[in-house]
C-alpha cells in the first residue's frame, strides 16, 4: 500500500472526481443529503455489528465506509459553498479540546469520571446556546420537554426516549396490560385501513402500532432495539434451518410450498427448545 493511499486527501480527491459533472459517476452525481442519509445510518450500524462480532478486519473496512459518508456529505456541502471536509475536522477538534479542559487546558488538575461528565454536559449546554445565538433569523423554538431528544437517533431508540421524557410528568400508561390494550386497538385500526385500501393511512397506523410496541418494551424493561436484534438473529437461525434441511433433500427454497417451509420452521423452534 502506497503512502498516498493512507492520506485522507486521496479519498477527498476520489470523491471530488465522482462528483464532477460530465466525467463523474452518474449515481453519485444525482445524490443529495437526504438520499445519502439512510446509507450513513446503515454504515454506522455496520460498524456496531463488526464490533459486536469482534471482527477487527471488518471493523477496519466498515469504519472506512463510515468515513466515506462523512467525505460524501462534506463534498456536497462544499459544492454549495457551505463548508468543506477541513471545516468538519476543525470543528470537531475545537469541540473536543473545549470539552476536555482537564486534559488540554489545565494539565495540573485531574477530575474524577463523574466530574468529567458534569463538565462535558455543562459545555455541551453552552455550545447549544451559542448555536442558537448564531441563528437570529430563525423562529425561536418552544422550550418543550421533548426538545432534548435527539432527532438523529434510530426511530426505535427515539420512540423510547420520547416516551421516557413524557413519563417524567405522568403522561404514561399505568401498567403493561394497558399498553397491550393499546396495541390491540392499533391493530384494529390497521385492519380498518386495510379494508379501506388507503396506503397512506396504513403506513400511519403501522407507525402507531410500532410506537405502542416500543411502549410495551419500555414497560417490560426491555430495550426495543436489542429485542429486535435478537428476533432478527432468531429469524436467521430458523430460516437457515429451512434452507439446510431442503438442501439435504436436494431441493431449493423455490420448490417448497409455504406449508412445507412453515413445518420446517416449527421443527427449528422445537430444536431450539431442546
C-alpha positions in Angstrom: 0.0 0.0 0.0 1.4 3.4 -1.0 1.7 6.3 1.4 -0.7 8.3 -0.8 -3.4 5.7 -0.2 -3.2 6.3 3.5 -3.7 10.1 3.1 -7.2 11.5 3.6 -6.5 13.8 0.7 -6.6 10.9 -1.7 -10.1 10.0 -0.5 -11.2 13.6 -0.9 -9.8 13.6 -4.5 -11.7 10.4 -5.3 -15.0 11.8 -4.1 -14.4 15.1 -6.0 -13.9 13.0 -9.2 -17.0 11.0 -8.5 -19.0 14.3 -8.1 -17.5 16.0 -11.2 -20.3 16.7 -13.7 -19.7 15.1 -17.1 -16.9 12.7 -16.1 -18.1 11.6 -12.6 -20.3 8.7 -11.6 -24.0 9.2 -12.6 -25.2 7.6 -9.4 -23.0 9.7 -7.1 -23.9 12.9 -9.0 -27.6 12.5 -8.5 -27.4 12.1 -4.8 -28.1 14.7 -2.1 -28.0 14.9 1.7 -31.4 13.3 2.0 -30.8 10.4 -0.3 -27.4 9.6 1.3 -28.6 9.9 4.9 -30.0 6.3 5.0 -26.7 5.0 3.9 -24.9 7.0 6.6 -27.2 5.3 9.3 -26.7 1.9 7.7 -22.9 2.2 7.8 -23.0 3.2 11.4 -24.9 0.1 12.2 -22.4 -2.0 10.2 -19.6 -0.6 12.4 -21.6 -1.6 15.5 -22.2 -5.1 14.0 -18.4 -5.6 13.4 -17.7 -4.6 17.0 -20.4 -6.9 18.3 -18.8 -9.8 16.3 -15.3 -8.9 17.5 -14.2 -8.8 13.8 -11.4 -6.2 13.7 -10.8 -6.7 9.9 -14.5 -6.0 9.2 -14.3 -3.1 11.7 -11.4 -1.5 9.7 -13.5 -1.8 6.5 -16.7 -0.6 8.0 -15.0 2.4 9.6 -13.7 3.2 6.1 -17.3 3.1 4.7 -18.5 5.4 7.5 -15.6 7.8 6.8 -16.7 7.8 3.2 -20.1 9.0 4.3 -18.5 12.0 6.1 -16.5 12.8 3.0 -19.6 12.5 0.8 -21.6 14.9 2.8 -18.7 17.3 3.1 -18.2 17.3 -0.6 -21.9 18.1 -1.3 -21.7 20.9 1.2 -18.5 22.2 -0.4 -20.3 22.3 -3.8 -22.9 24.6 -2.1 -20.2 26.8 -0.6 -21.4 25.8 2.9 -18.4 24.1 4.3 -15.7 21.6 3.4 -14.1 18.5 5.0 -11.4 20.6 6.6 -14.1 22.6 8.4 -15.6 19.4 9.7 -12.3 18.4 11.1 -11.6 21.8 12.5 -15.0 21.9 14.2 -14.6 18.5 16.0 -11.0 19.3 17.0 -12.1 22.6 18.7 -15.1 20.9 20.3 -13.0 18.0 21.8 -10.4 20.4 23.1 -13.1 22.6 24.6 -14.9 19.7 26.2 -11.8 18.3 27.8 -10.3 21.3 29.7 -8.9 18.9 32.3 -6.6 17.4 29.5 -5.8 20.4 27.2 -6.2 23.5 29.4 -5.5 22.5 32.9 -2.8 19.8 33.0 -2.2 20.3 36.7 -5.7 19.3 37.7 -7.3 15.9 37.4 -11.1 15.3 37.5 -12.9 12.2 38.6 -15.0 10.5 35.8 -18.2 11.9 37.3 -16.8 15.4 37.3 -15.6 14.9 33.7 -19.2 14.1 32.8 -20.5 17.1 34.6 -18.1 19.4 32.7 -18.9 17.7 29.4 -22.7 18.3 29.9 -22.1 21.9 31.0 -20.0 22.7 28.0 -22.5 21.0 25.7 -25.2 23.2 27.1 -23.1 26.3 26.5 -22.4 25.2 22.9 -26.1 24.6 22.3 -26.8 28.1 23.5 -24.1 29.5 21.2 -25.5 27.7 18.2 -28.9 29.1 18.9 -27.5 32.6 19.1 -25.9 32.2 15.7 -29.4 31.7 14.2 -31.1 35.0 14.9 -33.3 34.9 11.8 -34.9 31.6 12.8 -38.1 31.4 14.7 -37.5 30.7 18.4 -38.1 27.1 19.3 -40.5 26.3 22.1 -38.8 25.0 25.2 -40.5 21.7 25.0 -39.9 18.8 27.4 -39.2 16.7 24.4 -36.7 19.1 22.7 -33.7 17.4 24.3 -34.5 14.1 22.5 -32.1 14.0 19.5 -33.8 13.7 16.1 -30.9 11.7 14.6 -31.4 8.6 16.7 -32.7 5.3 15.3 -36.5 5.5 15.3 -37.0 2.7 17.9 -34.5 4.4 20.3 -36.0 7.8 19.8 -39.5 6.5 20.4 -38.3 5.0 23.7 -36.7 8.3 24.7 -39.8 10.4 23.8 -41.9 8.1 25.9 -39.4 8.2 28.9 -39.4 12.0 28.8 -43.2 12.2 28.7 -43.5 9.7 31.6 -41.5 12.1 33.9 -44.6 14.3 34.1 -47.0 11.5 34.4 -48.0 11.1 30.7 -47.8 7.4 30.7 -49.8 4.2 30.9 -50.2 2.7 34.4 -49.1 -0.8 33.6 -48.1 -3.1 30.7 -51.7 -4.5 30.3 -52.9 -1.0 29.4 -50.2 -0.8 26.8 -51.2 -4.2 25.4 -54.8 -3.0 25.1 -53.5 0.0 23.1 -51.6 -2.4 20.8 -54.8 -4.3 20.1 -56.6 -1.0 19.4 -53.9 0.0 17.0 -54.1 -3.4 15.3 -57.8 -3.0 14.8 -57.2 0.4 13.2 -54.7 -1.2 10.8 -57.3 -3.7 9.8 -59.7 -0.9 9.1 -57.1 0.8 7.0 -56.6 -2.4 5.0 -60.3 -2.6 4.4 -60.3 0.9 3.0 -57.2 0.3 0.9 -55.6 3.5 1.9 -51.8 3.1 1.7 -51.0 6.4 3.4 -53.3 5.6 6.3 -52.0 2.1 6.5 -48.4 3.4 6.9 -49.5 5.9 9.5 -51.4 3.3 11.5 -48.4 0.9 11.3 -46.2 3.5 12.8 -48.7 4.0 15.6 -48.6 0.2 16.3 -44.8 0.2 16.3 -44.8 3.1 18.8 -47.2 1.2 21.0 -45.0 -1.9 20.9 -42.0 0.2 21.9 -44.0 1.4 24.8 -44.7 -2.2 25.8 -41.0 -3.0 25.6 -40.2 0.0 27.9 -42.8 -1.1 30.5 -41.3 -4.6 30.3 -37.8 -3.3 30.9 -36.6 -4.4 27.5 -34.6 -2.3 25.0 -36.6 -2.4 21.8 -33.5 -2.2 19.6 -31.8 -5.1 21.4 -35.0 -7.1 21.4 -35.5 -6.7 17.7 -31.8 -7.6 17.0 -32.4 -10.8 19.0 -35.5 -11.6 17.0 -33.6 -10.9 13.7 -31.0 -13.4 14.8 -33.6 -15.9 15.7 -35.3 -15.5 12.3 -32.0 -16.0 10.5 -31.3 -19.2 12.5 -34.7 -20.7 11.8 -34.7 -19.7 8.2 -31.2 -21.1 7.9 -32.6 -24.4 9.2 -35.2 -24.4 6.5 -32.5 -23.8 3.8 -30.2 -26.5 5.2 -33.0 -29.1 5.5 -34.2 -28.5 2.0 -30.7 -28.6 0.6 -30.1 -32.0 2.3 -33.2 -33.2 0.5 -31.8 -31.9 -2.8 -34.4 -29.2 -3.0 -34.4 -25.5 -3.4 -36.4 -22.9 -1.5 -38.4 -22.1 -4.6 -39.6 -25.8 -4.9 -41.0 -25.9 -1.4 -44.5 -24.8 -0.6 -45.3 -22.3 2.2 -46.9 -25.1 4.2 -43.6 -27.2 4.0 -41.5 -24.2 5.0 -43.8 -23.4 7.9 -43.5 -27.0 9.1 -39.7 -26.8 9.0 -39.9 -23.5 10.8 -41.8 -25.3 13.6 -39.1 -28.0 13.6 -36.4 -25.4 14.1 -38.4 -23.9 17.0 -38.6 -27.4 18.6 -34.9 -28.0 18.2 -34.1 -24.6 19.9 -36.4 -25.6 22.8 -34.4 -28.8 23.5 
